[in-house]
Amino acid sequence: QVQLVESGGGLVQPGGSLRLSCSASGSIARLNRMGWYRQAPGKQRDLVATISTGGDTIYADSVKGRFTVSRDNTKNTVSLQMNNLKSEDTAVYYCNVFIYSTRETWWGQGTQVTVSS
């Protein structure tokens, strides 16, 4: 079992910034990929950004240059710094962990990000 606890969502004006954090605990293997997905109302859940244990990152085109994903391997945490937020970034953001050895995927409970004036 892996538990993911997210924090940092909220309401922000367009052009503003937010930082999301996620802490993982439980049976998490050392080699894994952690990151963030988001789901807007009526839409599918999409990748935002992920980062491997070695620091390899993947970003959705829509967030490149605005969002930065980072992690602390010693603490099993992953963060998402979101700058220059736009209304289309409004969604529930989910923390995700993919464990290479077992092919397991784990999800957090989600945190709401609303970008509105």
HUDA-V51634 format. One record per residue. N is the residue number from 1. SS is DSSP state (H for helix, E for strand, - for the rest). PHI is phi in whole degrees, 0 to 359 (999 if undefined). OMEGA is omega in whole degrees, -180 to 180 (NA if undefined). Layout:
N_SS_PHI_OMEGA + N_SS_PHI_OMEGA
This chain:
1_-_999_175 + 2_E_234_177 + 3_E_248_180 + 4_E_238_180 + 5_E_238_-177 + 6_E_258_175 + 7_E_206_171 + 8_-_109_178 + 9_-_288_178 + 10_E_158_-179 + 11_E_256_180 + 12_E_217_178 + 13_-_281_175 + 14_-_305_-176 + 15_-_90_-179 + 16_-_277_-177 + 17_-_230_172 + 18_E_216_175 + 19_E_234_175 + 20_E_260_177 + 21_E_229_179 + 22_E_217_179 + 23_E_246_-179 + 24_E_254_177 + 25_E_219_179 + 26_E_107_-175 + 27_-_274_-179 + 28_-_249_-180 + 29_-_290_-175 + 30_-_297_-179 + 31_-_269_-177 + 32_E_204_176 + 33_E_236_180 + 34_E_242_178 + 35_E_175_-172 + 36_E_225_171 + 37_E_236_177 + 38_E_218_-180 + 39_E_222_176 + 40_-_271_-179 + 41_-_304_178 + 42_-_77_-178 + 43_-_238_179 + 44_-_281_177 + 45_-_280_-175 + 46_E_238_176 + 47_E_294_172 + 48_E_254_180 + 49_E_196_176 + 50_E_224_-179 + 51_E_215_-180 + 52_E_274_177 + 53_-_302_-179 + 54_-_275_177 + 55_-_98_176 + 56_-_290_-176 + 57_E_245_174 + 58_E_227_-180 + 59_E_234_167 + 60_-_292_-179 + 61_H_302_-175 + 62_H_291_-177 + 63_H_244_-180 + 64_-_301_-180 + 65_-_87_180 + 66_-_244_-178 + 67_E_251_176 + 68_E_226_177 + 69_E_261_179 + 70_E_213_180 + 71_E_212_175 + 72_E_239_-176 + 73_-_294_-179 + 74_-_288_-178 + 75_-_247_-177 + 76_-_54_177 + 77_E_239_175 + 78_E_225_-178 + 79_E_232_177 + 80_E_226_175 + 81_E_270_-177 + 82_E_245_179 + 83_-_244_179 + 84_-_48_-176 + 85_-_293_-179 + 86_-_239_-179 + 87_H_300_-180 + 88_H_287_174 + 89_H_277_179 + 90_-_298_-178 + 91_E_182_167 + 92_E_271_-178 + 93_E_258_-177 + 94_E_244_172 + 95_E_282_-176 + 96_E_221_172 + 97_E_231_174 + 98_E_243_-178 + 99_E_259_-173 + 100_-_297_-172 + 101_-_292_-177 + 102_-_251_-177 + 103_-_62_180 + 104_E_275_175 + 105_E_236_180 + 106_E_236_-178 + 107_E_234_170 + 108_-_279_-176 + 109_-_278_179 + 110_-_96_177 + 111_E_224_-175 + 112_E_279_171 + 113_E_240_179 + 114_E_238_179 + 115_E_248_-175 + 116_-_201_176 + 117_-_267_NA
